[in-house]
Structure formats: structure tokens, C-alpha cells
Amino acid sequence: MQLPRLVLLLFLVAQMWDGIFTWVAVDAHGVAAEGNAILAGWMVLIGPAPTLLAAKLGAAAGGILLYAHGVHRALAGLTVLYAAGAIGPWMAHYGAM
């Protein structure tokens, strides 16, 4: 597998896991568990499921566009940021329980 494809796959997997972790946290603790005020607001308006679905599909589409346009370093950087800034905190929180 080519490295750019692997990076895209990792980015999409990170989006999926962030959505799953967010869903579990919001289900257990309410909308206050969402750290993004814009997403939390939309969750109040239309519900967590449609909000998370739209957000994750939008992020996935953005990652696919970066891949398609050959902006692989930016996609790799975003993947690392997502792993460290979104997935890592969820794993640290739920791993400590």
C-alpha cells in the first residue's frame, strides 16, 4: 500500500473512532461532553447522531479532497493532530476508568 493511501486510511479511521468516542461520551454525560461549542450547539438543535454524522462525513470528505489533490503532508499532519488531540484524550479518559 502506498504511504499516502495509508495516511488517508488512518485519517478516516481516526474520524470514525473520534465519532464513536464522542457518541459514547455524549450518551453517558450529555452534550456537555462535546468540547466543540459549535457541535454542542448543533447537538442541542438537531441531536447528537445527525450532528456527529454530518461532522464526521464532512471531515472525511475534506480528507479525501486533500488526498485527491495530492496534499499528503497536510493530511498526514491532520492525522497526527487528530490522533493526539482528539483520539488520545478520549483513550486516556476511558482507559483510566
N, C-alpha and C positions, 0 to 999 in steps of 0.2 A: 504494500500500500504506500502511495506517495505521502510524504510528510504533510503537504497542505490538506490532503483529504483526511488524514488522521487528526489534524488540528480542527478541521470542521466537525468531524465526528465528536471529538472531545468537547467542543463548544456546544454542540447540540445536546450531548449527554449532560453537560453542566446545566443547561437551561431546564432540561427535564427534571433533574434532581432538585434544583432550586425551586421549581414549581411544586414538586412533591413535598419538600420540607416546609415550604411556606403554607401549603394546604393543611398539613398536619398541625402546624403551629396555630394557624388561624382557627382551625376546627377546635383545638384544645383551649385556646386562650382568647379567642375573639380577634377582631380586626386590629386591635392594638398591637398584635404580634407582628404586623407588617410594618417594617421600618420606613418604607417609601410612602410619604404622605399622599402623593397623587394616587398611588394604587390603593391605599387605605380608603381614600375618599370614594373611589370608584367601587370598592368592595361594599361600602355602605349603600351606594346608589343602586348597583345592579347585582351585587352578590359576589362572593369570593370566586366561585367557579368561572363565571364568564370573564371576570377581571383577569384572573390568572391565565386563563386560556388565551385571551387576547394579548396579554403582555408577553407570554412565552412564545406565541406564534409570531408576534412582531419582532421579538429579539432573534428568533430562529431565522426569520426572513432577512433580517439585517445581516446576520452571519453568513447566510447563503449568498447574499449580494456581495459582501466583501470577498468571499471565496471566488465567486464568478468573475469579479473584476480584478482578481489577482492581488488583492491587498492582504496577503497572507500574514505578514508580520503584525499588522494591526489586529487581525483575527486571533493570532497567537497571543498577543498582548491582552486582548479582551478575555480570552480563555483563562489565562493565568490570573487576571484580576477577578474573574468570576469565581475561580476555584478558591482564591484566598479571601475574597471579600464577601462572597455570598454562600458558597458551599461550606467553607471552613468554619465559619461561626455557627452554622446550623449543626454541623457534625460535632463541634466542641460542646455545644449546649446539650444536644441529645445524647452524646456519648458519655457525658458526665453524669447523666441521670441513672 
